Amino acid sequence: MANGISEIIVHTGQHYDPNMSQVFFDELNIPKPDYNLEIASGRHGEMTGRMIDGIESTLISEKPDIVLIYGDTNSTLAGALAASKLHIPIAHIEAGLRSFNKKMPEEINRIVSDHVSTFLFCPTETAVENLRNEGITSGVHNVGDVMYDVSLYYKDKALKESTILQACKLSPKDFILATCHRAENTDSAARLEAIFKALSLLAAQMPVVVPLHPRTKKKVLEYGFEKYLETMKILDPVGFLDMIALEQSASVIVTDSGGVQKEAYFYGVPCVTVRDETEWVETVELGWNSMSPAAVEDIMLKVDRMLSQPLPRSDCKPYGNGFSAQQILSQLSGR
């Protein structure tokens, strides 16, 4: 209990691989979920529908004062819809983010969740402005980014406790870290091949380390792109502390993940994001993040440029001061 607030944790099961679920509970000392709906793979509509049903039953049983949702996953949307139908106030952490690409499932999840929320906790002033442009001004608070809180708390701990660099025989600032999991990249054979071909060519210059997402691995095998993996150091999905250690130690990061591109900025590591747009525009504006289409030449050019140019300024604080969680608790408890 914090600030007089008791929390009931509901785990939908959306992330069910042990290295992408249980390890985070273990390493971040998160209590065991009070409910685990165990809703794993499936189509977007199927999963979301089952989640709504499971969350609704939980809410009817527990009768919470507020439902707290985070981010832009199908679990986020399910929580928002279930709570709104039961007229329970919703607090959305990471509200107001927009990529302005409605082909992304995450974009739909964000928009719907924001429009039914009572408390909208924004990570940046840009997010506040996005909501204002959609006519949402009540209950909006710029509290900064809780991910920044986490990055500060675990930064040194990861470097001390993780043994991933030694296990993979990696030298700090002498490798490229890459992740790829977005449907827009994995579901397109042309885009996925361009990404892995570019990484394969970059591996001739510097080691490339890829913690491979299960969906991406499945698609790589399905499309017959295994030859590209032979040039890189391929890892199973890694734990939270190992990932932070890899991020801090990389020379440059290539990713399509919203969280990873932001963590790269937090740790002062240049990043190339292989997407057509980003919701984390501040990382681009400040020069730490460079957007790239899924094309071999473009990816290689952006990576080479990030490796060769001087590091940008690091004294700006667009994501708050590292006390976002305290601000959220204060708002929820009315203090």
C-alpha positions, 0 to 999 in steps of 0.5 A: 500500500502506498499513499493509502492506495491498495493495488490489485494486479491483473495479468492478462497473459498477453506476454506469456513467454517466461523471458518476456513476462515472469522475469520482469516480475522477478527482477523488478520485485513486482508482487505476484498478480492477484489474477492471471487471465492466461490469455495468450496468443490469438487474433487481436479481436479474439484476444481483446474480447477474452480479456474484456470478459475476464477483466469485467468479471474481476472488476465486478468481484473486486469493485475497485475505485479506479482502474489503472491502465498503462501504455497501448497494448490490447490489455490496455484497451480491454481494461479501458473498455471493461471499466468504462462499461461498468462506469469505473473511473480509469487512470491511463498512464502514458496518455496522449501519445500519438504516431498518427498512423491508425494502421498500428493497433497500438494507435487505436488502443491509445486513442480509445483508452484516452477518450474514456479515461478520467485521469490522463497521465502524460509523459511529455508536453507533446502528449498534453498538446495531442490531447488538447487537439482532440478536445481532451483537457479535463483530468490531464496531467503532465507527470513525466515518464515512469519509464524514466523513473525505472531507468534511473533506479535500475541503471547501475543495478543492471551493470552490476548484476547482469552477466550478459556481456561476459556470457556473450563475450561482448566489449562495451561500446563495441557492438550494435544492439538490434530488436525487431517485433512490430507487426508492420515489419514482421508481417512484411517479408520485404521489410523484414528481409531489408532489416535483417539484410542490413543488420547482416551487412553491418555485422561485417563491421561490428558485432550485431546482437539480436535478442530475437522476439518469438514472433520475429523468429517464427517469421524469419523461419517462415520467410526463409531468412535464416542465412542472415542470422548466421552473421549475428549473435542471436539470443533468446529474449533476455531479462529486464536487467540483461536488456538494460545492460545491453542497451547501456553498453551498445554503440548504437541501437537499431529497433522498432520498439517504442520502449527501446528507442526511449531507453536508448535516449535515457542511457545516452546511446544513439538509436536508429528506429526502423519505422515510418513514424514515432510517438517519442518525437522528443528523441528525434528532435534532440538528435538521439534518434533517427528514423529510417524506412525499412530499406537496406541502404537507409538503415546502414546510412543512418547507423553509420551516421549515428556512429560517426557524428558527435553525441548530441546534448544530454541536458534536456529533460523532456520526460520529467525529473524521475519522480513521475510515480510519486506525482501519479500517486499524489493525484490519485490520492487527492494530495 
